Amino acid sequence: MNEGSNNPETYSLEQNYPNPFNPSTSIQFRIPENSFVTLKIYNVLGKEITTLVNEKLNTGKYEIEWNASEYPSGVYFYQLKTNDFAETKKMILVK
């Protein structure tokens, strides 16, 4: 997980890159205050398949890489949650 030194003013969850991807992709997000953060991946049926982040993080910009080589092609969703924020985005794995 990479952490930036800048201090974001708002929460944000960026679109993963690349998208579509094979087999790994990067997810960037920003948090404006120290927060307990979870970043989870769900399949198209809404079943949680993995947790990428589940910890208290300091203010900053973060980048997480997800290697999906053990998962089948398809549509997946990733969700960032804190006490004050939640956002979900879609991504596509193409093998």
C-alpha positions in Angstrom: 0.0 0.0 0.0 1.5 3.3 -1.0 0.7 6.4 1.0 1.0 10.0 -0.2 2.1 12.9 1.9 -0.7 15.3 0.7 -3.7 16.0 2.9 -6.9 15.5 0.9 -9.9 17.6 1.8 -12.6 15.1 1.0 -13.1 11.3 0.8 -12.7 9.9 -2.7 -12.6 6.5 -4.4 -11.0 6.5 -7.8 -11.9 4.2 -10.7 -9.5 1.3 -10.8 -6.8 1.3 -13.5 -6.5 -0.4 -15.8 -10.1 -1.4 -16.4 -10.8 -3.9 -17.9 -7.7 -5.6 -16.3 -5.9 -9.0 -16.3 -4.8 -10.1 -13.8 -4.1 -7.1 -11.5 -5.4 -3.6 -11.1 -4.7 -0.6 -8.9 -7.3 1.1 -6.7 -6.6 4.6 -5.4 -8.5 6.4 -2.6 -8.1 9.4 -0.4 -9.2 10.0 3.2 -9.2 13.5 4.8 -8.9 12.4 8.4 -7.6 9.4 10.4 -10.2 6.7 10.0 -10.9 3.0 10.2 -11.0 2.0 6.6 -12.3 -1.2 4.8 -11.8 -1.9 1.1 -13.6 -5.0 0.0 -14.1 -6.8 -3.3 -17.5 -8.4 -4.2 -18.6 -10.6 -7.1 -21.5 -9.8 -9.3 -23.9 -11.6 -6.9 -22.8 -9.3 -4.1 -20.8 -12.0 -2.2 -17.6 -10.6 -0.5 -14.6 -12.4 -2.0 -11.7 -10.6 -0.4 -10.7 -7.7 1.9 -7.8 -5.5 0.8 -7.8 -3.0 3.7 -9.2 -3.5 7.2 -7.4 -1.1 9.5 -7.0 2.4 10.8 -5.3 4.7 8.3 -3.9 8.2 8.6 -5.0 11.1 6.4 -3.7 10.7 2.9 -3.8 9.2 -0.6 -3.5 5.4 -0.9 -3.0 3.0 -3.7 -3.8 -0.7 -3.4 -3.1 -3.4 -6.0 -5.4 -6.3 -6.4 -4.1 -9.5 -8.1 -7.2 -11.4 -9.4 -5.3 -14.2 -11.0 -7.3 -16.8 -8.9 -10.7 -15.4 -9.9 -12.7 -16.0 -13.1 -13.4 -13.3 -15.7 -16.4 -11.1 -14.9 -17.7 -8.0 -13.3 -16.6 -7.2 -9.7 -17.3 -4.4 -7.3 -15.0 -2.7 -4.9 -16.3 -0.8 -1.9 -14.5 1.7 0.4 -16.1 2.3 3.8 -15.2 4.5 6.7 -17.4 5.9 9.6 -18.4 8.9 7.4 -18.1 7.6 3.8 -19.0 4.7 1.6 -18.6 4.3 -2.1 -18.8 1.4 -4.6 -17.4 1.1 -8.1 -17.4 -1.5 -10.8 -14.5 -3.2 -12.5 -14.1 -5.9 -15.1 -11.7 -8.8 -15.1 -11.0 -10.2 -18.6 -8.8 -13.2 -19.0 
